[in-house]
Amino acid sequence: MSAVTGIIMAGGKSSRMGTDKGLLHFDGKPMVQHVIEAVASVTKQLIVVANNPEYERFGWPVEADRISNCGPLGGIYTGLLASTTAKNIVVACDLPFINEGLLRYLIDESEGADVAISTHHQHIEPLVGVYHKSCITPFEKALKAQQLKLTEVFRSIELKQVPVHQCSFYSEQLFRNINTKEELNQ
């Protein structure tokens, strides 16, 4: 497997949760710790993109958004700028059921694409994917134009959608993200 950096997206506003959701405890540890452990199973190079210095306690480099208030596009852009590898596995901090099988599969399936994202049952998961450093230029162009939707930027790059719902590692909870206190309590 070629060198890959893990980029964990923890810079969101958590507006529906009302507090930084990556730091909330889920199943005995901070939610982001579940994601860190899954990503660390496929690479020893990790970056946490977060505007909250509390993420430094997990022992990985923390990068604040280079351009504020630009959502996931800005966060991925920040992570790509900080990365030292061509391939980067990007995962949101609120996906505690992500597993090593999915991440390895995406990395393997990402050859020849600028971005390879997970799909399941007609749903795309842009915050679980492999992003190549070649995305920096089109992302920068989109950010300057205030075109912040990832799905719009995907039109200008080589995108590969990787179906995963029939893979052995798949479960219905795999992409379940936790956005509210009700979802956390369930």
Helices and strands as residue ranges (DSSP letters): E 4-9, G 21-23, E 25-26, E 29-30, H 31-40, E 46-49, G 53-58, E 62-63, H 71-82, E 87-92, H 100-109, E 115-120, E 123-132, G 133-135, H 136-144, H 150-153, G 154-156, E 159-163, H 181-185
